[in-house]
Amino acid sequence: MKRIRVSELGEPEVMRVEEASPLSPGPGQVLVRVKAAGVNPVDTYVRAGQYGYHPEVPYTPGADAGGLVEAVGEGVLHVKIGDRVYGARCLSGAYAEQALFEALHVQPLPDSVTFAQGASIGIPYVTAYGALFLRAKLKRRDTVLVHGGSGGVGTAALQWLRGRAARIIATAGSEEGRRLAKAQGAQVVLDHHDPGHYDEIKRLTRGRGVDVILEMLANENLADDLKVLAFNGRVVVIGCRGTVEIDPRQLMWTTGSIFGMRLRNVTKAAYRKIHAAVVSGLQQGHLRPIVGKEFPLAQAASAHRAVLQPPAYGHIVLIP
């Protein structure tokens, strides 16, 4: 089978296609024939050596995939060979023609959902759910601000928020992205390049501020986020590419909180709950991942550049 291999950490060019022996599942594992693999910003941070941990090289990147069950290990009963599935938290690396997953993280994919959409579920939808419901403890009366509402996690968050918040405000960096965020459920979408957009948030909330902020680029926005936080407001940091200086008095004045969101800290019990919510949402049509671009597996380097280039629009996938 073909797979992407990273032999040293560095620029996107360190990813190369290589031939490898076929995989086989162990007990409690599922082997998936990958039809599409999700490309997430965190993949680029790990590859560049800029994340909180450094993987042992060589390794194959990628956590998320959509595909067909090719084999199941001992004890796996909820899926069978030939089933359409999405997979999350890949054990072997999803940038490949085959991928191994723990059975918990392989779930059915309805016929109405494409494999590319299935590859866009794992990190984006679990992250958005965890940020809103596990960390921020979202309440129906809350006003929510979703930064980067046109990206993979942003669109997932907007879909989770439908009918669950009093008001949803989003930001996006392009007219196309703002139209997308509006279509996904945001009542108001602002241009985050506009230096006055935080003033507009204050005006929209009549000076009260917002209860929950999902922050995709904390190194640029966190200090300003605290200025529009409502009393007892919560900021959940999902993405950050550097350091930031804040005024802690802003938190003191509002009794506000800053939370971090990291998938590696999500418990198995929480994952079971999230996957059940995802499957239900997919079946009912409430959740529909937005695929912005598709690249062939051999163009993984281009995909890694594209996922970090503004403006964000949906999710990026690789097609083996």
N, C-alpha and C positions, 0 to 999 in steps of 0.2 A: 504494500500500500504506500501511497504518497503522504508525506507529512512535512510540516514546517519544523525546522530545527534551529535552535539558538545555541551556538557553541561558546559564545562570549557575550557579555552584556555590552550594549553600545547603541549605535545608530540603527535605524530600521534595516539597513543592508545586512546586518548580522543574521537576519532570518533567511534561511535557504531551504529549498525543497530537497528532500531526500527520500530514497526508497527505504522501507522498513518491513520487517516480517509482520504478518497478520497478528492481530491481538486476539486474546480469548479471555472471557470473564471468569473471575474467581467467585467464591461463595458470596452471595449478596450483591453481586455486580451485574450490570447490563452492558452489553456491547452494542453500540449504535453505529449503523452505516450513516455517516454524516452527509447530509444533503446541503447544509448551510451551517457556517460557524459564525458566531457573533464576535464582533470586534468592539471592545470597550476601552475607554481611556486608561483604565488601570492596567490593561495589557501593555500599553506603551510605557507606563511608568516602571513596571517590573522589568521589561526588556532593556530599558535604559539604565537600570540600577538606581532609580530614583524613588523607590517605594520603601515601605517600612521593613521589608525583608528581601533578601537576595536569593533567588532559587539556585539550586545546584545545577550547574550546566554540565552537559547539554540538556535542554528541555524543549518541549513543544508548548507554545502558548495556547491560550484560549480556555474559557470556562463554559461557554454556552454553545448549544448546537440544536438543530432540528434535523430529524432523520427517521430512519426505520430501525426497529429492533432486529439485530442480526443474530444474537445469541443471549441467553440468560444463564446466570450462575445458580448454584444450588440455593434454594430457599426463596427465589424470586417468583412471586405468584401474580402480581398485579398487572404485568405486561407480558406479552408473548412475542415470538418471532413474527415479524411482518407488521407489527403495530407501528402506527405513526406516533412519534413522541417528541417532546422537547426535553433536553437535558441541561442541568446546571451543575456547577462546581465539578467540572470534568477532572477525572483522576489522571488521565494520560495526556491531556492537551487536545483541545477541540479543533485546532488548525490542522486537520488531517482527514483522510478518507474513512478512518475508523476511530472510535473514541470509547473509552471505558468510563462508566459512571457508577457511583453508589446507587443502589436501587431507589432509595428515598428521593433522589434528585432526578429521576426519570418519570415523566408523567405524560398521560395521553394528550395527543394533539388532534383536535377536531378536524374533519375533512375541510371545513371552511377556512382553516388557518394554514397559510403556506409554510413550507419548511423555513424560508427566510424569516418569516414572522416568528416561528418557533425558536429560531436562533437568537431572537431579540428579546426573549423573555427573562432568562435567568438573572443576570446582574441588574438590568434596569428595573424590572417589576418587583423583584425581591427587595432591592435597595429602596425604591419609592415606598413600598408598603411598610418596611421596617422604619423608615424615617418618619412617616406620617403617624403610624399607629403604635409602634413599639417605643419610639423615642419621644416624639412630640405629644403622644397621647391625644390625638385629634378629637375635638368635640364638634358637634354639629353647628354650634353657634360661632365657631372660629372663622376669622378671616385669614386666608392663607396667601402667601406670596411665593410663587415658584419661579426662581431665577432660572434662565435657560429653559424656558418652557417648550422650546421646539426641539430639544435634543432627546436622546434615548430615555434617560431617566425622567426628564421633564415631561415628556408626553405620557409616560407611564404614570407619573404622579397625577397629572390632570385627569386621566381616565379613572384612577382610584378615587379621586376627589368628587366625581360627579354625584350630586345628591347628598354629599357627606359634609359639606361646609357651607357656612352662611354666604361667603363671598370668596371668589377665586381670582386673584390677580397674577398675571404672569409677565415675564419679560422675554424678549427675543431680539436678536441683532439684525434681522432682515425683514422686509415686508412679507416675503414668502413665509418665513418662520412665524411671524405674528399671525398671519392667516391660519397657519397650522395650529398654533396654540389656541386660538379662538375656536377652531373647529373641534378641538379636543376637550373643551369645557370651560376655558377661562372666560370670565365675563368681561374682563378688561385686560388688554395686552399692551405693555409699554415698550418703547425702544430703550434698551439698556445702554445704548451709546449716547442718549440724550442726558446731559448733565443735570437736567431738571427733573428726571423721572422719580427721584426720591421725594421731591417736593410734591409731585403729583400724587404719590402714594399717600402722603399726609393729607392732601386735599380730599382724595377719594374716601379716606376713612374719617374725615372731619376732625383731623388732629389726633384721633385715638391711636392710630397705628395698627399694625397687623399682629395677629396672635401667633402665627406659625410662619417661619421662613425656611424654605428648602434652599440651601446655599450650595451651588455647584462650583464656585470659584472663590473660595473664602479669602485667598490672599489679595484679591482685588476689592471685594465687596463687604467683608465682615464689619469693618469699622462703620460703614454707612448703614448697614443693616440694623445695628444697635440703635440708631437714631430714629428708626421708624417702628420700633418694637412696642407693642401695647403692654399694658400692665400684666405681669405674669406671662409675658410672651416667651416663645421658644424658638431658637435658631438651631437647625440641624445641619451640620457641616457634612456634606456628601463628597465634595471635591475641593482640592486645594493644590496649588502648584508652587507654593513658596510660603514665606513668612508674612505676618501682618501685624501692625501695631494698632491696638484698640484702647479706648478709654473705659476702664472698668466701672467708672461712675455711671456710665450709661446703663449698665446692668443693675447697679444699686438703685437708681432712680425708678426703674420699672420692675424691680424684683425679677428680672429676666434670667433666662438660662441659655447656655450654649451646649449643645449635645454633639457628639461625634457619631457617625454611622459607618460601621465597618462590617462587611458580610461575614468575615471570619469569626466574629463574636456572636453571630446569631445561633441560637441553640437548635438542636434537632427538633424539639417540640415546636418551636416557633416556625421552623421550616415546614413542618407538616401542615400547620395552620395556613401558612402563606401559600403553599402549593395547592391546597384544597380551594383557597379563595381564587387563585389564578385559574385553575381548571374550571371552576364554576363560572368565572367571568368570561372565559373563552367560549364555553358552551352557550352561554346566554347572549354573547355578542357585546357585552359591556367593555371587554378588553380586546383591543386589536392593535398589536404593535405596528409602528410606522417604520417601514424600511426606506431609508433615503438613498443608499447606494449599495451596489453589489460589485465585488471584485473577484476575479479568479484567484484560486489559492496561491498561484505563483506570484501574484501582485500584492502579497501581504504587506510589503514595505510601503506601497502606495496607500493601502488601507490605513496603516498606522499614522501616516502623515495626515490623511483626510479626517480622521476622527478627532484630531486636535485643531483643525483649521476652522475658524469661524467663517460664516455663521453656521451654527448647528442645525441640522434638519433630519430628524428621525435617527434611525440606527444604521450602522454599516455592517455588512456581512461578507464573508468569504464563501465562494462556491468551489468545493473540491472538484 
